Amino acid sequence: MLDDLNELKTFRAIMAEGSLSAAARRLGVTLAVVSKRLTTLENRVGVRLIHRSTRALSATEEGARLLADIERALNAIDASEQWLAGNRSEPVGTLRVSAPISFGRRCVAPVLGQLALRYPRLAISLELDDRVVDIVGEGLDVVIRIGGLADSTAVMRKLADNRRILVAAPSYLDRAGRPTTPADLAGHEFLRYGAASEPWRLRGPKGVTASLGAPARLRVDNSDTLHDWARAGLGIMLKSEVDVVEDLVAGRLERVLPAWDGGEAPIVALYPSAQHVPLKTRMMLDKLTAHVAGVMAKGAKQPSAHGAIVGG
């Protein structure tokens, strides 16, 4: 195909320059190469493309028809090459992203909105869903997950460290009491996501661990509703720190057992391949990484209303 394309470009150059020697100079090749390409092209199409004389050359009827088609084809190729080159400096096309509901609404959506404002040739398709999605089967460019779930078919990039922590509204803790040890959690109200029933496994100082059954009277399959219930003072929830940082800083939520947490839950991005990662993907991930770092920094070492350290 590459040789065929060179033959077509050579024929166009011959007709533009009016001679084989001038076409050779234009293309930076020898006269013999130009002559061979023309002969090969004529043999392949089975017709003479050029009338030759000692003084000039002109296209045959078939040559003129082919030249018009060549111009359209090569112009389309040139336009595609320019479009691809432009993609290296400005993201274009559609960026398809899937993210968990809470994190997607609070962190991913603002970053994508900023990209859309800055780059008018970029379209955005954001799917907020807490389910595990198939990145290839669903035609996604990026999948954001919390917890570092493995996917053997995709490349994984960690965007930020994160952990799960116990939080509740100050109004709830004022009413039900502030636990100081995991044992003090007995009798408290817990808020849980979906049908999950496994114990909450907590890590404490010096590697101490504890298992909390956390029976829940209130359950919901939507993470934002769970968050709303916690802020309304309905109980204690175990949530990703990145999702609650702003509420902790604002005093709408408070750490419960600030010396304990529910384990690491890194924020990761999955994308189909490590080779030729599109600019739109690289730019989105870089900006999201910076955005999350800024969000987490807001909560670092912020004292709560009762003297606990939000950052643990």
Number of C-alpha atoms within 10 A of each C-alpha: 6 7 11 13 12 16 22 22 18 23 26 19 20 25 19 12 14 15 16 22 17 17 24 20 14 14 16 10 12 13 16 12 14 25 19 12 20 22 14 15 21 17 12 10 11 9 12 16 23 19 12 12 8 5 6 9 15 16 19 15 13 13 19 15 12 17 19 11 13 17 14 11 13 15 12 12 12 12 12 12 12 11 13 13 11 12 16 12 10 17 24 19 12 13 19 19 26 27 25 19 17 22 23 23 15 16 18 26 19 14 19 22 11 12 19 15 10 12 13 12 13 17 16 15 13 18 16 18 15 18 11 13 15 14 20 13 7 10 11 20 21 25 23 26 26 24 17 17 15 12 12 7 13 18 15 22 14 16 20 18 17 19 18 23 26 23 26 28 24 24 18 21 20 10 9 15 13 18 15 12 14 16 11 12 20 12 10 17 20 21 22 24 19 13 10 10 12 11 12 17 13 20 18 17 9 6 7 9 14 16 14 14 14 21 18 18 10 15 17 14 13 15 20 15 14 25 23 11 20 24 23 16 20 19 24 29 25 23 21 25 24 26 22 26 22 17 16 24 19 14 16 17 28 30 29 26 21 20 17 21 25 20 17 17 20 20 23 22 25 24 21 17 13 10 7 6 12 16 15 23 16 13 14 19 21 11 16 21 20 13 16 20 15 11 17 19 13 14 22 14 13 18 18 19 15 10 8 17 17 21 19 16
